[in-house]
Amino acid sequence: MRILVTGGAGFIGSHVVDRLLPDGHVVAVVDNLSSGRQANVPAGATLHVCDIRSTRLAEIVAAHRPEAVVHVAAQAAVARSVIDPVFDASVNLLGTLTLLAACRRVGVRRVVYTSTGGAAYGDTDVLPTPEDHPTRATSPYGVSKVTAERYLEVWADLSGASVIALRLANVYGPRQDPHGEAGVVAIFTHRLLAGEACVINGDGEQTRDYVYVGDVAEAAARALARAEAVGVINIGTGMETTVNELYRRLARLAQLDRAPSHGPAKPGEQRRSVLDAGRAKAVLGWTPATTLDEGLARTLAYFKGRG
């Protein structure tokens, strides 16, 4: 199958490409390299350096004529979305609409969209949180990702294609950027190995659902293969881990006895976030295969290898 992966040079997208190539798919990547790296794209895939908002995107899609698209490219920084919601919407909404218009012209039949779990649901009444729980996004980023889901639904109805949105928990693993607004696993790992202090916001008892990036790539591959699977599906472990516990596990795996420091809590930060992934098992036959300690060990090994 001919597949286009947007954001395929980035953290999650490049792992999706890695997972798809062994299945014999012809994979093209679109990435503007603002956060992705050319080195992340394997030799078996074709990289097109292009922003998804660009008019050139239609030419690339027309040339590749994909049968399916995995749409990972996004403005994913919550803090930036608060500071500049117009930019956030231009990428996550207008960029998505530009992509869908190009897809409709060439008859794309399947779109897998990587959405957000925690940022979509916000603080919830039910934990683990299922897909039918109301979305209570508290950032422009969360709003734009959920709004894009609605656009995708309408596009599917108008085009006759099928769409599935994967609401991801807190993804971690190799290739995640430890700088800027990165995931806490990447930040802690980088700082531990560099001999720098790790700062935990607040008391550290806030919880998250940490899912390994390789398991996310597997979910995307399964979603591509099951065109009858539509709607929204959570991709997470269903297990809560506090930031304090996460730090303890990483320090132990790194064989370091160094206590973290605590800074002020982030205003508006969710206290607890964990996803119910029961539908992923029922519809996609997907369950997370990587334990937290296994995933953290692989992440540590990757950062050690980078020096």
VEXDOVEX-309160 format. One line per 3 residues: their letters; for each residue x, y, z of N, C-alpha, C, O. Coordinates in steps of 0.2 Angstrom, whole numbers, always signed. Atoms other than C-alpha are relative to their C-alpha. Example, Ala and Ser with C-alpha at 12.3 -4.5 7.8 and 13.67 -1.06 7.14 Angstrom:
BEGIN
AS	+4:-6:+0:+62:-22:+39:+4:+6:+0:+9:+5:+3  -4:-6:-1:+68:-5:+36:-4:+5:+3:-1:+11:+4 .
//
This chain:
BEGIN
MRI	+4:-6:+0:+0:+0:+0:+4:+6:+0:+10:+6:+3  -4:-7:+0:+6:+18:-4:-3:+4:+6:-9:+5:+7  +2:-3:-6:+6:+27:+13:+4:+7:+0:+10:+7:-1 .
LVT	-4:-7:-2:+10:+46:+17:+0:+1:+7:-6:+0:+10  -1:-2:-8:+16:+50:+35:+2:+7:+0:+7:+9:-1  -2:-7:-1:+15:+68:+39:+4:+0:+7:+2:-4:+12 .
GGA	-4:+0:-6:+28:+72:+53:+4:-6:+1:+6:-8:+6  -3:+7:+0:+37:+56:+48:+7:+1:+2:+11:-4:+3  -7:-1:-2:+54:+64:+53:+0:+1:+7:+6:+2:+10 .
GFI	+1:-2:-7:+48:+68:+71:+1:-6:+4:+2:-12:+2  +0:+5:-5:+48:+58:+87:-5:-6:-2:-3:-12:-3  +5:+5:+1:+32:+48:+85:+0:-2:-8:-1:-8:-9 .
GSH	+0:+1:+7:+31:+49:+66:+5:-5:-3:+4:-9:-7  -6:+4:+3:+48:+41:+62:-1:-7:+3:+1:-11:-1  +1:+7:-2:+43:+26:+73:-5:-3:-4:-5:-9:-5 .
VVD	+6:+3:+4:+27:+24:+63:+3:-2:-7:+2:-8:-9  -3:+2:+6:+38:+24:+47:+4:-6:+1:+3:-11:-3  -4:+6:-2:+50:+11:+55:-5:-6:+0:-3:-11:-2 .
RLL	+4:+6:-1:+35:+0:+59:-3:-2:-7:-5:-8:-8  +3:+2:+6:+27:+1:+42:+4:-3:-6:+2:-7:-10  -4:+2:+6:+41:-2:+30:+1:-7:+0:+1:-10:-6 .
PDG	-1:+7:+0:+44:-20:+35:-6:-4:-3:-5:-10:-5  +6:+3:+2:+26:-24:+30:+0:+1:-8:-5:-1:-11  +0:-1:+7:+31:-19:+12:-4:+6:-3:-5:+6:-9 .
HVV	+3:-6:+2:+22:-3:+11:+5:+5:-3:+11:+5:-2  -4:-5:+3:+28:+11:+0:-1:+7:+4:-7:+9:+3  +2:-6:-5:+30:+26:+12:+4:+6:-2:+10:+6:-4 .
AVV	-3:-6:+1:+33:+44:+9:-2:+4:+6:-7:+3:+9  +0:-4:-6:+36:+57:+22:+0:+7:-1:+3:+9:-6  +0:-7:+1:+31:+75:+23:+2:+3:+7:-2:+1:+12 .
DNL	-2:-3:-7:+40:+85:+37:+3:+7:-2:+8:+7:-6  -4:-6:+1:+46:+103:+38:+6:+1:+4:+10:+6:+4  -6:+0:-4:+60:+98:+50:+0:+5:+5:+6:+7:+7 .
SSG	+0:-5:-5:+55:+111:+62:+2:-3:+7:+5:+0:+11  -2:+4:-6:+57:+98:+76:+2:-7:-2:+5:-10:+2  -3:+7:+2:+60:+82:+66:+7:+1:-3:+10:+6:-4 .
RQA	-7:+0:+3:+77:+77:+59:+0:-5:-6:-3:-10:-6  +0:+4:+6:+81:+70:+42:+3:-7:+2:+1:-12:-1  -3:+6:-2:+92:+57:+51:-5:-5:+3:-4:-11:+3 .
NVP	+5:+5:-3:+76:+49:+59:-4:-4:-6:-7:-9:-5  +4:+3:+6:+69:+45:+41:+4:-6:-2:+10:-5:-5  -4:+6:+3:+75:+27:+36:+1:+0:-7:-3:+4:-11 .
AGA	-1:+0:+7:+82:+24:+19:-5:-2:-4:-6:+0:-10  +5:+2:+4:+67:+15:+13:-6:+4:-1:-10:+3:-5  +5:-5:+1:+56:+30:+14:+2:+6:-3:+8:+8:-3 .
TLH	-1:-6:+4:+55:+46:+3:-2:+6:+5:-8:+6:+6  +1:-6:-4:+57:+62:+13:-2:+6:-5:+2:+8:-9  +2:-6:+3:+48:+78:+6:+0:+5:+6:-4:+5:+10 .
VCD	+0:-5:-5:+53:+93:+16:-5:+6:-2:-4:+10:-7  +5:-4:+2:+37:+103:+16:-5:+1:+6:-6:-4:+10  +5:-2:-6:+25:+112:+29:-7:-2:-3:-8:-2:-9 .
IRS	+6:+3:+2:+8:+104:+29:-5:+6:-2:-10:+5:-5  +4:-6:+1:+1:+122:+27:+2:+3:-7:-2:+7:-10  -2:-2:+7:+10:+124:+10:-4:-2:-6:-7:-7:-5 .
TRL	+4:+1:+6:+2:+125:-7:+4:-6:-3:+1:-10:-8  -4:+6:+3:+16:+112:-12:-2:-6:+2:-1:-11:-1  +2:+6:-3:+8:+99:-1:-4:-4:-6:-4:-10:-6 .
AEI	+4:+3:+5:-5:+96:-15:+4:-4:-5:+2:-9:-8  -5:+3:+6:+9:+93:-28:+3:-7:+3:+3:-12:-1  -3:+6:-3:+17:+80:-16:-5:-6:+0:-3:-11:-2 .
VAA	+5:+5:+0:+1:+71:-13:-2:-3:-6:-3:-9:-7  +2:+2:+7:-3:+71:-31:+5:-5:-3:+3:-9:-7  -6:+4:+3:+14:+64:-36:+0:-7:+4:+1:-12:+0 .
HRP	-1:+6:-4:+14:+50:-22:-7:-4:-1:-7:-10:-1  +7:+3:+1:-5:+46:-24:-1:-5:+6:-2:-11:+4  +0:+5:-5:-6:+38:-7:-7:-3:+1:-12:+0:-1 .
EAV	+6:+3:-1:-20:+26:-3:-2:+1:+7:-8:+1:+9  +2:-2:-7:-19:+30:+16:+5:+5:+2:+11:+6:+0  -4:-5:-3:-12:+43:+27:+0:-1:+7:-5:-2:+10 .
VHV	-1:+0:-7:-5:+43:+44:+2:+8:+2:+7:+10:+0  -1:-7:-1:-7:+61:+50:+3:+2:+7:-1:+2:+12  -4:-1:-6:+6:+65:+64:+2:+7:+1:+2:+9:+7 .
AAQ	-3:-7:+0:+12:+82:+60:-5:+5:+4:-11:+5:+3  +4:-4:-4:+6:+95:+73:+4:+5:+3:+11:+4:+4  -3:-5:-5:+10:+110:+84:-2:-3:+6:-8:-3:+8 .
AAV	+2:+4:-6:+11:+100:+100:+2:+3:+6:+2:-1:+12  -2:-3:-6:+18:+112:+113:-6:+4:+3:-9:+9:+0  +6:-3:-3:+4:+116:+125:+2:+8:+2:-3:+12:+1 .
ARS	-1:-7:-2:+13:+132:+132:+0:+5:-6:-2:+10:-6  +0:-5:+6:+16:+139:+114:-7:+1:-2:-9:+7:-5  +7:-1:+2:-3:+136:+110:-3:+5:+5:-7:+9:+2 .
VID	+3:-5:-4:-7:+147:+125:+3:+7:-2:-1:+12:-2  -3:-7:+2:+5:+161:+120:-2:+2:-7:-3:+8:-8  +1:-2:+7:+1:+160:+101:-5:-5:-2:-4:-9:-6 .
PVF	+5:+5:+3:-16:+151:+98:-1:+1:-7:-4:-4:-10  +1:-1:+7:-17:+158:+81:+5:-5:-4:+3:-8:-9  -5:+4:+3:-1:+149:+76:-2:-8:+1:-2:-12:-4 .
DAS	+2:+7:-2:-7:+133:+85:-6:-2:-5:-6:-8:-8  +5:+1:+4:-23:+134:+75:+2:-1:-8:-1:-5:-11  -2:+0:+7:-14:+137:+58:+3:-6:-1:+2:-9:-7 .
VNL	-3:+6:+1:-5:+121:+60:-5:-6:+1:-6:-10:-4  +4:+6:-1:-17:+109:+68:-7:+0:-3:-10:-5:-4  +7:+0:+4:-33:+115:+59:+1:+2:-7:-1:-2:-11 .
LGT	-1:-2:+7:-28:+124:+43:+5:-5:-3:+4:-7:-9  -4:+5:+3:-14:+112:+40:-3:-7:-1:-2:-10:-6  +4:+6:+1:-25:+97:+43:-5:+1:-6:-6:-4:-10 .
LTL	+5:-1:+6:-38:+105:+31:+3:+0:-7:+1:-3:-12  -4:+0:+6:-25:+108:+18:+2:-7:-2:+2:-9:-8  -1:+7:+2:-20:+90:+19:-6:-4:-2:-5:-8:-7 .
LAA	+6:+4:+2:-37:+83:+18:-3:+2:-7:-5:-2:-10  +2:-2:+7:-41:+94:+3:+4:-4:-5:+1:-6:-11  -4:+4:+5:-26:+86:-6:-2:-7:+0:-1:-10:-6 .
CRR	+2:+7:+0:-31:+69:+0:-6:-2:-4:-7:-7:-7  +7:+1:+3:-49:+71:-7:+1:+0:-8:-2:-4:-11  -1:+0:+7:-42:+75:-24:+3:-6:-3:+2:-8:-9 .
VGV	-3:+6:+3:-32:+59:-26:-4:-6:+2:-2:-12:+1  +4:+6:-2:-45:+48:-18:+3:-4:+6:+2:-10:+6  -3:+4:-6:-36:+43:-1:-6:-3:+3:-12:+0:+4 .
RRV	+5:+4:-3:-47:+30:+7:+0:-1:+7:-5:-3:+11  -1:+1:-7:-40:+29:+24:+4:+5:+4:+10:+7:+1  -5:-5:-4:-33:+42:+37:+0:-2:+7:-5:-3:+10 .
VYT	-1:+1:-7:-26:+38:+54:+3:+6:+3:+8:+9:+1  -2:-7:-2:-25:+54:+64:+3:-1:+8:-1:-5:+12  -3:+0:-7:-14:+55:+80:-2:+6:+4:+0:+12:+3 .
STG	+3:-5:-5:-24:+65:+93:+3:+0:+7:+8:-3:+8  -2:-1:-7:-22:+69:+111:-5:-3:+5:-11:-2:+4  +5:+3:-5:-29:+60:+126:+0:+5:+6:-6:+8:+7 .
GAA	+1:-4:-6:-25:+70:+142:-2:+7:-2:-6:+10:+2  +1:-7:+2:-25:+87:+133:-8:+1:-2:-10:+6:-2  +7:+0:+2:-42:+82:+126:-5:+0:+5:-10:+4:+6 .
YGD	+5:+1:-5:-51:+76:+141:+1:+5:+6:-4:+6:+9  -1:-5:-6:-43:+88:+154:-1:-4:+7:-1:-10:+7  +1:+3:-6:-47:+84:+172:-7:-3:+0:-12:+0:-2 .
TDV	+7:+4:+1:-61:+70:+172:-3:-3:+6:+1:-3:+11  +3:+3:-5:-73:+62:+183:+1:-7:+1:-1:-11:+6  -1:+7:+1:-69:+45:+177:+7:-2:-1:+10:+0:-6 .
LPT	-7:+3:+2:-52:+36:+178:+0:-7:+1:-2:-10:+6  -3:-3:+6:-46:+28:+168:-6:+3:-4:-12:+1:-4  +5:-4:+3:-55:+39:+156:-2:-3:-7:+3:-5:-11 .
PED	+2:+3:+7:-65:+31:+141:-1:+5:-5:-2:+11:-4  +1:-4:+6:-68:+38:+124:-7:+4:+0:-7:+10:-2  +6:-3:+0:-86:+43:+128:-1:+5:+5:-6:+9:+6 .
HPT	+0:-5:-5:-81:+55:+142:+0:+7:-4:+4:+7:-9  +0:-6:+3:-84:+73:+138:+7:+3:+0:+11:+2:+4  -6:-3:+0:-69:+82:+132:+0:+7:+3:-5:+11:+2 .
RAT	+0:-6:-4:-64:+97:+143:+7:+3:-1:+11:+4:+4  -7:-3:+1:-48:+104:+135:+1:+6:+3:-4:+11:+3  -2:-7:-4:-40:+118:+145:+5:+4:-4:+8:+9:-1 .
SPY	-6:-3:+3:-27:+123:+132:-3:+1:-8:-6:-3:-10  +2:-1:+7:-29:+130:+114:+3:-7:-4:-1:-9:-9  -3:+6:+3:-18:+114:+109:-6:-5:+0:-7:-9:-5 .
GVS	+5:+5:-1:-31:+102:+116:-7:+2:-4:-9:-3:-7  +5:-2:+4:-45:+112:+108:+1:-1:-8:-4:-4:-11  -1:+1:+7:-37:+112:+91:+0:-7:-2:-2:-9:-8 .
KVT	-1:+7:+2:-33:+93:+91:-7:-3:+0:-9:-7:-4  +6:+3:+0:-51:+89:+96:-4:+3:-6:-8:-1:-9  +3:-3:+6:-58:+101:+83:+2:-3:-6:-2:-4:-11 .
AER	-2:+3:+6:-48:+93:+70:-3:-7:-1:-4:-9:-6  +4:+6:+0:-56:+76:+75:-7:+1:-4:-9:-3:-8  +7:-1:+3:-73:+84:+70:+1:+1:-7:-3:-1:-11 .
YLE	-1:-1:+7:-66:+90:+54:+1:-6:-4:-1:-7:-10  -1:+6:+3:-60:+73:+50:-6:-4:-1:-7:-7:-6  +7:+4:+1:-77:+65:+53:-4:+3:-6:-7:-1:-10 .
VWA	+4:-3:+6:-85:+78:+41:+3:-2:-6:+0:-4:-11  -3:+2:+6:-72:+75:+28:-1:-7:-2:-2:-9:-8  +2:+7:+2:-75:+56:+29:-7:-1:-3:-8:-4:-8 .
DLS	+7:+1:+2:-93:+58:+27:-1:+3:-7:-4:+0:-12  +1:-4:+6:-91:+70:+12:+4:-4:-6:+2:-4:-12  -4:+4:+5:-77:+59:+3:-1:-7:+0:+1:-10:-5 .
GAS	+1:+7:+0:-83:+42:+8:+6:-4:+2:+6:-10:+2  -6:+3:-3:-66:+38:+16:-1:-2:+7:-7:+0:+10  +1:+1:-7:-64:+31:+33:+6:+3:+4:+12:+4:+2 .
VIA	-5:-4:-5:-55:+40:+48:+0:-3:+7:-6:-5:+9  +0:+2:-7:-49:+34:+65:+5:+5:+3:+10:+7:+1  -4:-5:-4:-42:+46:+78:+3:-4:+6:-1:-7:+10 .
LRL	-3:+3:-5:-30:+39:+90:+2:+5:+6:+6:+9:+5  -1:-4:-6:-30:+48:+107:+5:-3:+4:+4:-7:+8  -6:+2:-4:-13:+46:+114:+1:+2:+7:+0:+8:+8 .
ANV	-2:-1:-7:-8:+45:+132:+7:+4:-1:+9:+6:-6  -7:-3:+0:+10:+52:+137:+5:-4:-3:+7:-9:+0  -4:+4:+3:+21:+45:+124:+7:+2:+1:+9:+8:+2 .
YGP	-8:-1:-2:+40:+42:+128:+4:-5:-4:+1:-10:-7  -4:+5:+4:+54:+33:+120:+6:+4:-3:+7:+10:-3  -6:-2:+4:+70:+35:+109:-3:+6:-5:-8:+5:-8 .
RQD	+1:-6:+5:+71:+51:+98:-4:+6:+3:-5:+11:-1  +3:-6:-2:+61:+62:+109:+5:+5:+2:+10:+4:+5  -4:-5:-1:+68:+79:+110:+0:+2:+8:-5:+3:+11 .
PHG	+0:-2:-7:+74:+83:+128:+0:+7:+2:+0:+9:+8  +0:-8:-1:+73:+102:+126:-7:+3:-2:-11:-1:-5  +7:-3:+1:+59:+114:+125:-5:-3:+4:-4:-5:+10 .
EAG	+6:+3:-4:+42:+107:+130:+0:-7:-2:-5:-10:-6  +0:+7:+1:+47:+89:+129:-4:-4:+5:-6:-1:+10  +3:+5:-5:+40:+74:+138:+5:+0:+6:+11:+0:+6 .
VVA	-4:+1:-6:+46:+72:+156:+5:-5:+0:+10:-5:+3  -4:+5:+1:+54:+56:+152:+7:+2:-3:+12:+1:-1  -6:-3:+3:+66:+64:+140:+4:+5:+4:+10:+5:+4 .
IFT	-3:-5:-4:+69:+78:+151:+4:-3:+5:+10:-1:+6  -4:+3:-6:+74:+68:+166:+6:-4:-2:+11:-4:+1  -5:+5:+2:+84:+55:+156:+6:+5:-2:+12:+3:+0 .
HRL	-5:-4:+2:+94:+69:+148:+4:+3:+6:+10:+3:+6  -3:-3:-6:+97:+78:+164:+4:-5:+5:+10:-3:+7  -4:+5:-4:+102:+62:+174:+6:-2:-3:+11:-2:+0 .
LAG	-7:+2:+3:+115:+57:+161:+5:+5:-1:+11:+4:-1  -5:-5:+0:+122:+74:+160:+2:+3:+6:+6:+8:+7  -2:-2:-6:+124:+76:+178:-4:+6:+3:-1:+10:+7 .
EAC	+4:-6:-1:+111:+90:+179:-6:-1:+5:-8:-7:+5  +5:+1:-4:+98:+93:+192:-7:-1:-3:-8:+2:-8  +7:+1:+2:+80:+87:+189:-5:+3:+4:-5:+3:+11 .
VIN	+5:-4:-4:+66:+98:+194:-7:-3:-1:-9:-3:-7  +6:+3:+1:+49:+91:+198:-5:+6:+2:-4:+9:+7  +5:-5:-1:+34:+103:+197:-5:-2:+5:-8:-7:+5 .
GDG	+5:+1:-6:+24:+104:+213:+2:-6:+4:+8:-7:+5  -1:+5:-5:+23:+89:+225:+2:-6:-4:+5:-11:-1  -2:+6:+3:+26:+76:+211:-5:-5:+0:-4:-11:-3 .
EQT	+5:+6:-1:+11:+66:+215:-5:+0:-6:-10:-4:-6  +4:+0:+6:+2:+71:+199:+2:-6:-4:+7:-8:-5  -1:+6:+4:+0:+56:+188:-1:+0:-7:-5:+5:-10 .
RDY	+1:+0:+7:+1:+52:+170:+0:-8:-3:+2:-12:+1  +0:+6:+3:-1:+37:+158:+5:+0:-5:+4:+3:-10  -6:+0:+4:+16:+33:+150:-1:-6:-5:+0:-11:-2 .
VYV	+0:+6:+5:+15:+23:+134:+6:+1:-5:+8:+6:-7  -6:+0:+4:+30:+18:+124:-1:+1:-7:-6:-1:-10  +1:-2:+7:+32:+25:+107:+0:-6:-5:-4:-5:-10 .
GDV	+0:+6:+4:+35:+8:+99:-7:-3:+0:-9:-6:-5  +7:+3:+0:+18:+2:+105:-5:+5:-3:-10:+3:-6  +4:-5:+4:+10:+18:+98:+1:-1:-7:-4:-1:-11 .
AEA	-1:+2:+7:+18:+14:+81:-4:-6:-2:-7:-7:-7  +4:+6:+1:+10:-3:+82:-7:+1:+0:-11:-2:-5  +7:-2:+0:-7:+4:+86:-1:+4:-7:-7:+2:-10 .
AAR	+1:-3:+7:-5:+15:+70:+0:-5:-5:-5:-4:-10  +0:+5:+6:-1:+0:+59:-6:-4:+0:-9:-5:-5  +7:+3:-1:-16:-9:+66:-6:+4:-2:-10:+1:-6 .
ALA	+5:-4:+2:-27:+5:+63:+0:+1:-8:-6:+1:-10  +0:+0:+7:-21:+6:+45:-3:-6:-3:-7:-6:-8  +2:+7:+3:-25:-12:+42:-7:-1:+1:-10:-6:-2 .
RAE	+7:+1:-1:-43:-11:+49:-4:+6:-2:-6:+10:+2  +4:-6:+3:-52:+1:+38:-7:+1:+3:-10:+6:+3  +6:+0:-3:-68:-4:+47:+0:+3:+6:-6:+5:+9 .
AVG	+0:-3:-7:-62:+3:+63:+0:+8:-1:+4:+11:-4  +1:-8:+1:-68:+22:+64:-1:+3:+7:-2:-1:+12  +2:-4:-6:-71:+35:+77:+7:+1:+4:+12:+2:+1 .
VIN	-5:-1:-4:-60:+38:+92:+2:-6:+4:-2:-9:+7  -2:+5:-4:-49:+26:+101:+6:+2:+4:+11:+5:+2  -5:-2:-4:-38:+29:+116:+6:-5:+0:+5:-11:-1 .
IGT	-6:+4:+0:-20:+22:+116:+4:+2:+6:+8:+7:+6  -3:-1:-6:-13:+21:+133:+1:-7:+4:-1:-12:+1  -2:+6:-3:-8:+8:+146:-6:-1:+6:-6:-7:+8 .
GME	+5:+1:-6:-23:+11:+159:+3:+0:+7:+0:-1:+11  -3:+0:-6:-10:+13:+172:+3:+7:+2:+6:+10:-2  -2:-7:-3:-6:+29:+183:+7:-1:+3:+8:-6:+6 .
TTV	-7:+0:-3:+12:+33:+187:+1:+7:+3:+0:+12:-1  -1:-7:-2:+16:+48:+198:+7:+2:-3:+11:-2:-5  -7:-3:+2:+31:+60:+193:+5:-2:+4:+11:-4:+2 .
NEL	-5:+2:-5:+40:+55:+209:+2:-7:-2:+8:-8:-1  -2:+7:+1:+39:+37:+205:+3:-1:-7:+8:-5:-7  -3:+0:+6:+44:+40:+187:+7:+2:+1:+12:-2:-2 .
YRR	-7:-2:-1:+60:+49:+193:+3:-6:+4:+9:-7:+2  -4:+5:-4:+64:+35:+206:+2:-6:-5:+7:-8:-5  -2:+5:+4:+63:+22:+192:+5:+2:-5:+10:-2:-6 .
LAR	-6:-2:+4:+74:+32:+180:+6:+0:+3:+11:-2:+1  -7:+0:-4:+87:+35:+193:+2:-6:+2:+9:-8:+1  -2:+7:-1:+87:+17:+198:+3:-3:-6:+8:-6:-6 .
LAQ	-2:+3:+6:+89:+11:+180:+7:+3:-2:+11:+0:-5  -6:-3:+1:+103:+24:+178:+5:-1:+5:+11:+1:+4  -4:+2:-6:+111:+18:+194:+3:+7:+3:+9:+7:+4 .
LDR	-2:-7:-3:+111:+36:+201:-4:+1:+6:-10:-1:+6  +4:-2:-7:+107:+41:+219:+0:+7:+1:+4:+10:+4  +1:-8:+0:+102:+59:+216:-7:+2:+1:-11:+0:-3 .
APS	+7:-2:-2:+87:+67:+224:-2:+5:-5:+2:+10:-6  +2:-5:+4:+77:+78:+213:-2:+6:+4:-3:+6:+10  +3:-6:-4:+72:+96:+218:-7:+1:-2:-9:-1:-7 .
HGP	+7:-2:+2:+54:+103:+218:+0:+7:-1:+2:+11:+3  +1:-7:+1:+49:+119:+210:-8:+1:+0:-12:-3:+2  +7:-2:+0:+32:+128:+209:-4:-5:-4:-2:-6:-10 .
AKP	+5:+4:+4:+17:+118:+202:-2:+5:-6:-2:+11:-5  +2:-4:+6:+12:+123:+184:-7:+2:+1:-12:-2:+3  +7:-2:+0:-4:+133:+184:-5:-4:-4:-3:-4:-10 .
GEQ	+5:+4:+4:-19:+123:+178:+2:-7:-2:-1:-10:-6  -2:+6:+2:-9:+107:+177:-5:-6:+2:-8:-5:+8  +5:+5:-2:-20:+91:+177:+3:-4:+6:+9:-5:+6 .
RRS	-2:+4:-5:-19:+81:+193:+1:-7:-1:+6:-10:+0  -1:+7:+2:-22:+64:+186:-2:-1:-7:-7:+3:-9  +2:+1:+7:-23:+58:+169:+2:-8:-2:+8:-10:-1 .
VLD	-1:+6:+2:-25:+40:+163:-5:-3:-4:-11:-1:-3  +5:+2:+5:-34:+32:+148:-2:-7:+1:+2:-12:+2  +3:+7:+0:-45:+17:+147:+1:-2:-8:-2:+1:-12 .
AGR	-2:+2:+6:-38:+8:+132:-4:-7:-2:-2:-11:-6  +4:+6:+1:-52:-6:+132:-2:+0:-7:-2:-6:-10  +2:+0:+7:-58:-1:+115:+5:-2:-5:+4:-5:-10 .
AKA	-6:+2:+4:-41:-2:+107:+1:-8:+0:+3:-10:-6  -1:+7:+0:-40:-20:+112:-6:-4:-3:-5:-8:-7  +6:+3:+4:-58:-24:+106:+0:+1:-7:-2:-4:-11 .
VLG	+1:-2:+7:-57:-15:+90:+7:-2:-4:+6:-4:-10  -7:+1:+4:-38:-16:+85:+4:-6:+2:+9:-8:-1  -4:+6:-3:-33:-31:+95:+7:+3:+3:+12:-1:+3 .
WTP	-6:-3:-3:-20:-19:+103:+0:+1:+7:-5:+3:+10  -1:-2:-7:-13:-19:+120:+8:+2:+1:+12:+0:-4  -7:-2:-1:+3:-11:+126:+5:-6:+2:+3:-10:+6 .
ATT	-5:+6:-1:+18:-24:+125:+6:+2:+4:+9:-3:+6  -6:-2:-3:+31:-14:+133:-1:+3:+7:-5:+8:+8  +1:-2:-7:+32:-12:+152:+3:+7:+1:+8:+9:-3 .
LDE	-3:-7:-1:+37:+5:+159:+7:-1:+1:+11:+3:-1  -8:+0:-2:+54:-1:+166:+3:-2:-7:+9:+0:-8  -3:+1:+6:+57:-9:+149:+1:+6:-5:+6:+7:-8 .
GLA	+0:-6:+4:+53:+7:+140:+5:+5:+2:+8:+8:-2  -5:-4:-2:+63:+17:+151:+7:-2:-1:+11:+2:-2  -7:+3:+1:+78:+6:+150:+2:+1:-8:+8:+3:-9 .
RTL	-1:-1:+7:+77:+7:+131:+1:+8:-2:+6:+10:-6  -1:-7:+1:+76:+26:+132:+6:+2:+3:+10:+6:+0  -7:-1:-3:+91:+27:+143:+5:-2:-4:+10:+2:-5 .
AYF	-5:+3:+5:+101:+16:+131:+1:+5:-6:+6:+6:-8  +0:-5:+6:+96:+28:+117:+4:+6:+2:+8:+8:-2  -4:-6:-2:+102:+43:+126:+7:-1:+2:+11:+4:+0 .
KGR	-7:+2:-1:+118:+35:+132:+3:-1:-7:+9:+2:-8  -3:+1:+6:+121:+30:+114:+2:+7:-4:+6:+7:-8  -1:-7:+3:+119:+49:+109:+6:+4:+3:+8:+9:+1 .
G	-5:-3:-4:+132:+53:+122:-2:+6:+3:+2:+10:+7 .
//
